[in-house]
Amino acid sequence: MTTNSTGNADLYEVLGVPRNASADDIKKAFRRLAMQFHPDRNKEASAEVKFKEVNAAYEVLSDPEKRSRYDRFGAAGLGGGAQGFQGHDGFGGFGDIFDAFFRGTGTRRAGPQAGSDLHAALEISLEEAVSGVEHEFAFERVERCADCRATGQAEGAEKPQCTECQGAGEIRRVQQSLFGQYVNVAMCTRCRGEGSIVSDPCKTCRGQGMRRVPVSRTVKVPAGVDHGSQLRVSGEGDHGPRGGPPGHLYIELHLAPHEVFKRAESDLIYDLPLNIAQASLGTDVEVPTIEGEPVELKLKPGTQHGEVHIIRGRGVPHLRGSGRGDLLVRTHVVTPTKLSGDQKELLRRLAESLGTPEVPDEDPSVFERIKSAFT
């Protein structure tokens, strides 16, 4: 790297551009080098020094008047040296760099901020998940204090200017760099960027301007939701500081266990108990549904334990699109444990006449649907 007559590094070489480079070329070179050497990304020991060099070089070459003096007289034409980058606590994030160089410096006063999102849980029944429901939901959130209109100051009290920053909301300090002086700009810690201080705090919010309050909202739960489904209620989160927009409320749904039915995605599963006579001879049974009205199911003679009978359209509505899942009725042949003497004799004679049975084949497609409810 060459140096000029003052012994300082050539600013064009610092940015890697020729002396006849356009303003756009200089800006592009700075953006590339600033990202390369910013301490947030580059942890090498030399990155910090290089980063300051790049900032100082750009501050001169991006200003037509300073660039003209530098081209004619070198660093001596800049007087006290290249006044450089205005940072935020020494090094700002990338947004601070581009704000300072491509959109103007402006002030660093704290502006509106978006409020925080809230997360909560709501337990609903299987019936509510199937039909959909509106729930009254109570929660707490941070809101702007109505008593002081979010100023933090008691009613009628004056809010004096911060003596630390003189109302600017920021502190500027001149520091020395490799190329001369640069200005460090940081938010005022005394007034937290407000530019004024609370002399007589509001008793409701204790001078914060914000307070936590209980809130109740009606939440609409659509038909077809499942355990773990999440609802977003827009704009019902914490209010944002300094007039910023509120966050959102996210509600995770938990389904309470059901006494009769199990759920497998959009299907419902019902276990139907049968005695050995019903299974052997066949029977007509009433099967309960989630809506409460039973449906009739005709079982043929020789019904086996674990058979699945499908009642179409009696499951859970599809959350997206139309239609519903099915009601899967799984038979459970219950073996009696207490028998009278006559019953034992009848079964003994029946067993001798039937002999050893063969295991029937299962329908694999239906079996997989049942299996999914327990995995």
C-alpha positions, 0 to 999 in steps of 0.5 A: 500500500502506498502512502502520501506525503504525510505518511498516511495510507492512500485513501483510494487504495484503502477502498481499493478503487482508482483515483477516477472512481465514480461516487457509485463505485466508491459506495459499492467498495465501501459496502463490500469492505464494511461487511468484510471487516465489521467486528460483528462478523470478522473476529480477526484482531486486525479487522477492527483497525481495518474497519476504521480505516475503511470508514475514515476513507469513505467519509472523505471520498464520499464528500465531493468537497473533501475529496477535491481537497484530498486530491489536490493536497493529500491528507494535509488538505483535510486540516485536522485529519479525516473526520470519519465514521459516526458509530454507535457505542464504538461499532454499530450493526450493519443497519447503523453503518448503512444508515450513517453512510447512505441515508444520512446520520440524523439523530440516535434518539430512541424511536418507536419499537414493536411490542413483544409477542405473547404465547399462551395455551388453551385446552379444548375438548374433542367436541369443540375441536370437531365443531369449532367454538368461540372461547373467552380467553383471559391473559395479561399484556403490557399496555401504555398507561392511560393515566399518564398517556404513556409519558410516565409523568404524573398529571400536570407535572413538567417533564424537564429536559435531560441535563446529560444530553441536553434533550438530544437523547444521545451523547456524542464524543470525539475520539481519535482514529488512525486517520484523525478524529471521528465522532462516537454517537451513543444513546443517553443512558440517563434518559434512555434516548427520550431527551427528557426525564421523569421528575414526578413519576405516575403512581399507576405505572411508577414512571414507566409509561407502560403497565401490565393489565388483565385482558379478556378476548373472544377467540374463535377456534375453527373446526378441525384443529388438532392438539398442538395447533396454533392460533395467531390473534393479530395485534393483541400482544404487548404494546410497543414502547414510544407508540410502536405497534403491538405484538401478536398473541399466539395460542397453542391448543391442547386437546383434553383426552376423551372418554370414548373416542381416540383421534388419528388425524381426521379420523375418530376411533371407537372400541366396540366391546362384544361378547363371544356370542355376539361376535359369533352370531352377528348382531346389530349395535348402536355406535355413538358419534361425536355429535351425540346421535348414535348410528346403527352398525350391522355386524355379520356372523363370525366377527373377529376381534380387532376388525375395523368397520368404517362409518364414512364422514363421521370423523373430524372436519378437515381444517383446510378444504371441505369434507370430514374424516371417518369413524373407525369402529374397532371390535373387541371380543371380550372373554368372560372371566366369571362363568357359572357351571352351566356356562362352562359346560356349554363352552366346553362342548362348543370348544370340542365341536369347533376345534382349533381356529385359524387366524384371519388375515387383517386389512393392512390399510385399515390397520395402519390407520388405527396404528397411527393413533397410537404412535 
